[in-house]
Amino acid sequence: MSSVHKKIDETTLGQLLQLSRLSPEATDIETLRNQVEEIVGYFDILSKYDDSENPYDADRKSTRLNS
């Protein structure tokens, strides 16, 4: 994976902590930040392969073309 990560700001990190019910005092914030940035990086890689076509829409298009 690329060594360039998108940086997660403090507000987003705080919201993730709240949603996951993690306590900032009981969590290694830097480790969590690095893990979240790595996950976001994977989403960036996956988005390159996204054709953004809903398979159900594709079925309707083919049905319309055949009618």
TIBAPA-970899 format. One record per residue: x, z, y of N, C-alpha, C, CB in turn. Coordinates in steps of 0.02 Angstrom, whole numbers. Glycine has a CB too. Example, Ala and Ser with C-alpha at 12.3 -4.5 7.8 and 13.67 -1.06 7.14 Angstrom:
<site n_u="660" n_w="390" n_v="-284" ca_u="615" ca_w="390" ca_v="-225" c_u="660" c_w="390" c_v="-165" cb_u="565" cb_w="452" cb_v="-224"/>
<site n_u="642" n_w="354" n_v="-112" ca_u="684" ca_w="357" ca_v="-53" c_u="645" c_w="394" c_v="2" cb_u="704" cb_w="286" cb_v="-30"/>
***
This chain:
<site n_u="42" n_w="0" n_v="-59" ca_u="0" ca_w="0" ca_v="0" c_u="44" c_w="0" c_v="62" cb_u="-48" cb_w="60" cb_v="0"/>
<site n_u="18" n_w="-25" n_v="115" ca_u="55" ca_w="-29" ca_v="178" c_u="72" c_w="41" c_v="203" cb_u="15" cb_w="-67" cb_v="230"/>
<site n_u="128" n_w="47" n_v="237" ca_u="147" ca_w="112" ca_v="263" c_u="114" c_w="126" c_v="331" cb_u="223" cb_w="116" cb_v="271"/>
<site n_u="78" n_w="77" n_v="358" ca_u="44" ca_w="86" ca_v="422" c_u="-26" c_w="113" c_v="408" cb_u="40" cb_w="20" cb_v="462"/>
<site n_u="-41" n_w="171" n_v="437" ca_u="-107" ca_w="203" ca_v="428" c_u="-143" c_w="205" c_v="494" cb_u="-100" cb_w="274" cb_v="398"/>
<site n_u="-209" n_w="198" n_v="491" ca_u="-248" ca_w="211" ca_v="550" c_u="-248" c_w="286" c_v="561" cb_u="-321" cb_w="183" cb_v="544"/>
<site n_u="-241" n_w="307" n_v="623" ca_u="-239" ca_w="377" ca_v="639" c_u="-310" c_w="405" c_v="646" cb_u="-199" cb_w="389" cb_v="704"/>
<site n_u="-320" n_w="463" n_v="616" ca_u="-384" ca_w="498" ca_v="620" c_u="-380" c_w="548" c_v="677" cb_u="-402" cb_w="533" cb_v="552"/>
<site n_u="-427" n_w="544" n_v="724" ca_u="-425" ca_w="590" ca_v="781" c_u="-451" c_w="659" c_v="762" cb_u="-466" cb_w="562" cb_v="840"/>
<site n_u="-438" n_w="707" n_v="805" ca_u="-457" ca_w="777" ca_v="792" c_u="-533" c_w="786" c_v="783" cb_u="-432" cb_w="822" cb_v="849"/>
<site n_u="-572" n_w="750" n_v="823" ca_u="-645" ca_w="756" ca_v="818" c_u="-669" c_w="733" c_v="749" cb_u="-679" cb_w="715" cb_v="873"/>
<site n_u="-645" n_w="676" n_v="726" ca_u="-665" ca_w="649" ca_v="661" c_u="-643" c_w="696" c_v="606" cb_u="-636" cb_w="579" cb_v="650"/>
<site n_u="-581" n_w="720" n_v="611" ca_u="-556" ca_w="766" ca_v="560" c_u="-598" c_w="830" c_v="558" cb_u="-482" cb_w="783" cb_v="573"/>
<site n_u="-616" n_w="856" n_v="616" ca_u="-658" ca_w="916" ca_v="619" c_u="-726" c_w="904" c_v="588" cb_u="-667" cb_w="939" cb_v="691"/>
<site n_u="-754" n_w="845" n_v="600" ca_u="-820" ca_w="828" ca_v="570" c_u="-814" c_w="822" c_v="495" cb_u="-847" cb_w="763" cb_v="600"/>
<site n_u="-760" n_w="793" n_v="471" ca_u="-749" ca_w="789" ca_v="398" c_u="-743" c_w="858" c_v="367" cb_u="-687" cb_w="747" cb_v="382"/>
<site n_u="-707" n_w="902" n_v="401" ca_u="-702" ca_w="971" ca_v="376" c_u="-771" c_w="1004" c_v="372" cb_u="-655" cb_w="1012" cb_v="421"/>
<site n_u="-810" n_w="994" n_v="424" ca_u="-877" ca_w="1025" ca_v="425" c_u="-921" c_w="996" c_v="370" cb_u="-910" cb_w="1015" cb_v="494"/>
<site n_u="-920" n_w="930" n_v="363" ca_u="-962" ca_w="898" ca_v="311" c_u="-941" c_w="919" c_v="241" cb_u="-957" cb_w="822" cb_v="317"/>
<site n_u="-877" n_w="928" n_v="231" ca_u="-852" ca_w="946" ca_v="164" c_u="-853" c_w="1022" c_v="154" cb_u="-782" cb_w="920" cb_v="154"/>
<site n_u="-874" n_w="1059" n_v="207" ca_u="-878" ca_w="1132" ca_v="204" c_u="-810" c_w="1164" c_v="192" cb_u="-927" cb_w="1153" cb_v="151"/>
<site n_u="-758" n_w="1131" n_v="218" ca_u="-691" ca_w="1160" ca_v="214" c_u="-676" c_w="1199" c_v="277" cb_u="-638" cb_w="1104" cb_v="203"/>
<site n_u="-641" n_w="1252" n_v="269" ca_u="-621" ca_w="1293" ca_v="325" c_u="-554" c_w="1269" c_v="352" cb_u="-618" cb_w="1369" cb_v="306"/>
<site n_u="-548" n_w="1258" n_v="417" ca_u="-484" ca_w="1237" ca_v="444" c_u="-428" c_w="1288" c_v="430" cb_u="-489" cb_w="1226" cb_v="520"/>
<site n_u="-446" n_w="1351" n_v="426" ca_u="-397" ca_w="1404" ca_v="412" c_u="-373" c_w="1402" c_v="340" cb_u="-426" cb_w="1472" cb_v="428"/>
<site n_u="-415" n_w="1378" n_v="294" ca_u="-397" ca_w="1378" ca_v="223" c_u="-376" c_w="1309" c_v="199" cb_u="-457" cb_w="1402" cb_v="182"/>
<site n_u="-364" n_w="1263" n_v="245" ca_u="-348" ca_w="1194" ca_v="227" c_u="-283" c_w="1173" c_v="260" cb_u="-406" cb_w="1146" cb_v="247"/>
<site n_u="-242" n_w="1139" n_v="222" ca_u="-181" ca_w="1110" ca_v="252" c_u="-203" c_w="1047" c_v="289" cb_u="-126" cb_w="1094" cb_v="196"/>
<site n_u="-211" n_w="1053" n_v="354" ca_u="-239" ca_w="1000" ca_v="396" c_u="-197" c_w="936" c_v="392" cb_u="-244" cb_w="1023" cb_v="468"/>
<site n_u="-132" n_w="942" n_v="393" ca_u="-89" ca_w="882" ca_v="391" c_u="-96" c_w="844" c_v="325" cb_u="-16" cb_w="901" cb_v="403"/>
<site n_u="-100" n_w="881" n_v="270" ca_u="-110" ca_w="848" ca_v="205" c_u="-177" c_w="813" c_v="203" cb_u="-105" cb_w="900" cb_v="147"/>
<site n_u="-229" n_w="847" n_v="227" ca_u="-295" ca_w="817" ca_v="229" c_u="-296" c_w="755" c_v="273" cb_u="-347" cb_w="868" cb_v="254"/>
<site n_u="-265" n_w="760" n_v="331" ca_u="-262" ca_w="703" ca_v="377" c_u="-227" c_w="644" c_v="344" cb_u="-225" cb_w="723" cb_v="443"/>
<site n_u="-172" n_w="656" n_v="311" ca_u="-136" ca_w="601" ca_v="277" c_u="-177" c_w="570" c_v="221" cb_u="-70" cb_w="627" cb_v="248"/>
<site n_u="-214" n_w="612" n_v="184" ca_u="-256" ca_w="586" ca_v="130" c_u="-313" c_w="544" c_v="158" cb_u="-285" cb_w="644" cb_v="89"/>
<site n_u="-344" n_w="566" n_v="212" ca_u="-399" ca_w="529" ca_v="242" c_u="-373" c_w="463" c_v="270" cb_u="-434" cb_w="571" cb_v="298"/>
<site n_u="-316" n_w="464" n_v="303" ca_u="-287" ca_w="403" ca_v="330" c_u="-271" c_w="353" c_v="275" cb_u="-225" cb_w="418" cb_v="371"/>
<site n_u="-248" n_w="378" n_v="217" ca_u="-233" ca_w="335" ca_v="161" c_u="-297" c_w="304" c_v="133" cb_u="-196" cb_w="374" cb_v="106"/>
<site n_u="-350" n_w="343" n_v="128" ca_u="-415" ca_w="318" ca_v="104" c_u="-440" c_w="264" c_v="151" cb_u="-467" cb_w="375" cb_v="98"/>
<site n_u="-436" n_w="275" n_v="216" ca_u="-458" ca_w="225" ca_v="265" c_u="-417" c_w="161" c_v="257" cb_u="-451" cb_w="253" cb_v="338"/>
<site n_u="-353" n_w="169" n_v="243" ca_u="-311" ca_w="110" ca_v="230" c_u="-335" c_w="70" c_v="170" cb_u="-239" cb_w="132" cb_v="219"/>
<site n_u="-357" n_w="104" n_v="118" ca_u="-385" ca_w="69" ca_v="60" c_u="-448" c_w="31" c_v="78" cb_u="-399" cb_w="119" cb_v="3"/>
<site n_u="-490" n_w="61" n_v="120" ca_u="-550" ca_w="26" ca_v="142" c_u="-532" c_w="-38" c_v="180" cb_u="-593" cb_w="71" cb_v="186"/>
<site n_u="-479" n_w="-34" n_v="220" ca_u="-456" ca_w="-94" ca_v="256" c_u="-435" c_w="-149" c_v="207" cb_u="-397" cb_w="-77" cb_v="303"/>
<site n_u="-401" n_w="-130" n_v="154" ca_u="-380" ca_w="-179" ca_v="103" c_u="-442" c_w="-208" c_v="70" cb_u="-334" cb_w="-146" cb_v="50"/>
<site n_u="-489" n_w="-166" n_v="50" ca_u="-549" ca_w="-189" ca_v="16" c_u="-591" c_w="-234" c_v="61" cb_u="-591" cb_w="-130" cb_v="-8"/>
<site n_u="-592" n_w="-220" n_v="126" ca_u="-634" ca_w="-259" ca_v="171" c_u="-610" c_w="-332" c_v="176" cb_u="-634" cb_w="-228" cb_v="240"/>
<site n_u="-548" n_w="-344" n_v="160" ca_u="-522" ca_w="-413" ca_v="160" c_u="-555" c_w="-456" c_v="106" cb_u="-446" cb_w="-413" cb_v="149"/>
<site n_u="-580" n_w="-423" n_v="54" ca_u="-612" ca_w="-458" ca_v="-2" c_u="-688" c_w="-457" c_v="1" cb_u="-589" cb_w="-428" cb_v="-68"/>
<site n_u="-715" n_w="-428" n_v="54" ca_u="-787" ca_w="-423" ca_v="63" c_u="-814" c_w="-490" c_v="88" cb_u="-805" cb_w="-365" cb_v="112"/>
<site n_u="-860" n_w="-519" n_v="51" ca_u="-889" ca_w="-581" ca_v="74" c_u="-953" c_w="-569" c_v="114" cb_u="-904" cb_w="-627" cb_v="15"/>
<site n_u="-973" n_w="-506" n_v="121" ca_u="-1030" ca_w="-485" ca_v="161" c_u="-1095" c_w="-521" c_v="143" cb_u="-1016" cb_w="-496" cb_v="234"/>
<site n_u="-1100" n_w="-541" n_v="82" ca_u="-1162" ca_w="-574" ca_v="61" c_u="-1198" c_w="-528" c_v="12" cb_u="-1148" cb_w="-643" cb_v="29"/>
<site n_u="-1259" n_w="-512" n_v="28" ca_u="-1301" ca_w="-472" ca_v="-16" c_u="-1320" c_w="-516" c_v="-75" cb_u="-1364" cb_w="-445" cb_v="22"/>
<site n_u="-1307" n_w="-494" n_v="-137" ca_u="-1323" ca_w="-536" ca_v="-195" c_u="-1397" c_w="-553" c_v="-199" cb_u="-1301" cb_w="-502" cb_v="-258"/>
<site n_u="-1440" n_w="-509" n_v="-173" ca_u="-1511" ca_w="-524" ca_v="-174" c_u="-1529" c_w="-579" c_v="-125" cb_u="-1552" cb_w="-460" cb_v="-159"/>
<site n_u="-1494" n_w="-580" n_v="-68" ca_u="-1504" ca_w="-634" ca_v="-20" c_u="-1482" c_w="-701" c_v="-49" cb_u="-1466" cb_w="-620" cb_v="45"/>
<site n_u="-1428" n_w="-701" n_v="-86" ca_u="-1403" ca_w="-762" ca_v="-116" c_u="-1454" c_w="-790" c_v="-165" cb_u="-1335" cb_w="-750" cb_v="-152"/>
<site n_u="-1488" n_w="-745" n_v="-202" ca_u="-1538" ca_w="-766" ca_v="-250" c_u="-1597" c_w="-799" c_v="-214" cb_u="-1563" cb_w="-707" cb_v="-293"/>
<site n_u="-1617" n_w="-770" n_v="-158" ca_u="-1673" ca_w="-798" ca_v="-120" c_u="-1654" c_w="-866" c_v="-91" cb_u="-1694" cb_w="-751" cb_v="-63"/>
<site n_u="-1593" n_w="-874" n_v="-68" ca_u="-1571" ca_w="-938" ca_v="-41" c_u="-1574" c_w="-992" c_v="-95" cb_u="-1499" cb_w="-933" cb_v="-12"/>
<site n_u="-1550" n_w="-976" n_v="-154" ca_u="-1550" ca_w="-1026" ca_v="-207" c_u="-1622" c_w="-1043" c_v="-228" cb_u="-1511" cb_w="-1002" cb_v="-268"/>
<site n_u="-1667" n_w="-993" n_v="-225" ca_u="-1737" ca_w="-1005" ca_v="-242" c_u="-1768" c_w="-1052" c_v="-190" cb_u="-1776" cb_w="-938" cb_v="-246"/>
<site n_u="-1752" n_w="-1040" n_v="-126" ca_u="-1780" ca_w="-1083" ca_v="-73" c_u="-1754" c_w="-1154" c_v="-78" cb_u="-1763" cb_w="-1054" cb_v="-3"/>
<site n_u="-1691" n_w="-1162" n_v="-98" ca_u="-1662" ca_w="-1228" ca_v="-103" c_u="-1693" c_w="-1267" c_v="-161" cb_u="-1587" cb_w="-1224" cb_v="-112"/>
<site n_u="-1712" n_w="-1232" n_v="-214" ca_u="-1738" ca_w="-1265" ca_v="-273" c_u="-1813" c_w="-1278" c_v="-267" cb_u="-1724" cb_w="-1223" cb_v="-335"/>
<site n_u="-1848" n_w="-1251" n_v="-217" ca_u="-1920" ca_w="-1261" ca_v="-213" c_u="-1939" c_w="-1323" c_v="-175" cb_u="-1952" cb_w="-1202" cb_v="-181"/>
***
